[in-house]
Each structure stands twice: as C-alpha cells, then as structure tokens.
Amino acid sequence: MPEILIIGYGNALRGDDAVGLHAARELERHFHDDVQVEVIACQQLTPEMADDISRSQLVIFLDAAHADEPGAVNCKPIWPSNTPVGFTHHLDPASLVAAAEQLYGDVPNAFAITLAGWSFEVCNKLSRGTQLRLPELIHQAKRLVADHRNHLPAAVSDLGTLYAAFARFVD
C-alpha cells in the first residue's frame, strides 16, 4: 500500500465543484511512476476509503470550498471528528479519518486543501478564475508530499502549523 494517499473529489457537473477532480488528475500524471503515492479522483467520499486511509501515513483531501473568498486556497490539518461515525452519502474528511481510527486503530497525518470557487452552476467546466488558481492548489499538495518525505512539519497556515505542533506535543 502506498504511504501517501491523495483524494480529489467533487461533482463534475457543478462547475467549480469539480476542482478536486481536476487537481487529482493532474497529480495522477505527476506521480504516475511513484509507487509511494496513490491518487484517487472521485465524485464523493465513501466509507470504503477508511481502509486505505488507515494504511497511509499521509492523506491529502482536495476539494472546492463555497464559503471562502473566491480564489482562496487553504490548507488545514484534519482531525478525527468526535461524533460517532455514521455512514451516509455526506461523508467529510474528518468523519473518514475518524472511521479509519475507529475501525482500524490508525490515524494518518491528514490535510484538506480547498480552493474557493466562483461558480457552482450546472456545467462541466471550471470558471476562468478557478482555472487560474488550480496550479496553487496542486502546488500545495506537492509541497505537503515533499514535506512529508523530508520529515518536515507541514507547510500550512500559521494556525495549521500550530495545530500540528500541538498534536505532536500531546501525543
């Protein structure tokens, strides 16, 4: 099993919601010869992913954001949710990481990288703004992979770095 798992997800028929899929496909091309990296592009997160997540050392989730300023790219650590895991059609990264912990006893380092989109209307292409910001999302995913391989703290926002350092301190 590869030690690094990248999961890009979103609805390909809802404009910028597909940004995670586009990023995953580009990262698949980039890491195609790298046996330590597995990239999944999918419509939605599913309960079966908990097994793959539990076997990984690093998991990166790539998705669109709706609430942030359009064009904002954010990277934040994912912690297992404290609520009981109920498998529905609306899983999020925290509930999947929690499922991996509850079912298999292992929790990898996990991060979500999101890009806030401009348009989520019914269409099958990204908005111009999202197309221009997509390379930044991809760059941040590559940087997390490189930092993991170099055993460096993840290069995330100051708050994310603080959370990660705190988690290592209390472990």
N, C-alpha and C positions, 0 to 999 in steps of 0.2 A: 504494500500500500504506500503510495506517495506520502511524504511527510507534510506537504503543503497542498491545501485544497482551496481552490478559488471557485466561488459560486456566484455567477451573474444571473440575475433574474428580472423578469418584468413582462408586461403584456406587449407583444409585438404589434398589436393593432390599436394601441393607445398613444401614439406619438412618442413623446419623451419618456414615457414609462418604460420603453424598451432599452434605455441606455445601459442597464446592467447586462443585457444580452449582447449588445454591440461591443462593450468592453470585454466581455468574456471571450467572444470570438476573436478579437484582436490578441488577447492574451494567449489563447489557444495557439495561434500562429507563432507568437513569440516564444512560447515554452514547448513547442511541439516535440523537440528532441530531448527534453529534460524529464527523466523518469521520476524525479522527486516532486514534480508539480502535476497535479491533476486539475483541469479546468472543466467546470460544468456550466452550460448555458441552458436555462430552463424557464418556463413560464411562471412557475411558483415554487416555493419551498415545500417539500414533502416530508412526512415523518421518516421515511426510509433513509433520508440523508443523515439522520442521527448516528447511524452506524459508521459511515465514512468520516463524519466529524470526529467521533470518538477515537478513531485510529490516526488522526492527523495531529501534527504538532502546531500547525498554524492554519487557521481558516480565515479567508477573506470573503466577505459578502459584498457584492456590488449591486447597487440599486439606485433608482430615482428617488428624489425627495420632492415633496409637494409644498411643504410649509416654509422652507427657507427662501431667501432672496434668489431668484433665478440666476443660474450660473455658479452658485456657491458649491464648492466641493469640500466635503467634510469627511474626516476620518476619526472614528471613535472606537474605543475598545468595547467589546460585547461581553457582558457578564451573564451568567445563567439567571433567568428570571426566578423570582422567589415564589411565584404562583405555581400550583400544580399544573403539570403539562397535560393539556387536553388536545388531542389530535383533531384539528379541524382543517378547513380549507384556507385558514388565515394564520398560518404559522409565521412567526418572525424569527430573526436570527437568535434573539435571547431565549426564546422557547425551544429552539432546536438545540442550542448549546446546553440548556437545562435538561433536555431529553437525553442527550449524549451522556451527561453526568449521571442522571437517574437510572438509565438503562444499562450503561456500560462502565460507570465509575470513573470515566476520564473526561477532562475538560481541557481542550487545547487553548492556546492563545488565539483569540478571535477578535476580528475587527470588521466594522462596516464602513465602507467608503460609499458615500452618496453624492450625487450631482443633482442639484435642484433644477428642474426643468421649467420650460416656458409654456409648453402646450401638451395637454393630455387628451386632446380631442381624438375622435376616431380617425386614424390614418396610419399608414405603415412606414412612415419615415420620421427621423428626428428633426426637430426645428434647427434652424441655422445656428442659433446660439448654443444649443446643446452639442451640435457637431463641432463647434469651435472649442468647447470646454472639455469634450471627451478625452483628448490627449492628457489633460491634467489628471483625470480620474485614473487612467491607465498608468500614468507615471507614478502616482501614489501607490498603486497596487504593486508595481515593480519594486518600488522603494521598500515597501513592507517585506517583500520576499528577500531582497538583498540584506536588509537589516536583520532579519531572522537568520539568514545564513552566516552573517558576520557576528551573530550573538550580541547585537546592539539593541538598546531599548528602541521600541518602535517610534518612528518619527511621525508623531501625530500632533494635534493641537496641544497647547500647554496643559489644558485640562486633561486631555487623554494621557499625556505623559505622566502627569501627577497621579491619575488613577492607576496606571500600570505600575508605577513605582510603589504606590501604596499597597497594591495587591501582592507584589513580590515581598514587601516588608512584612505583611501579616501572615504570609504562607510559611 
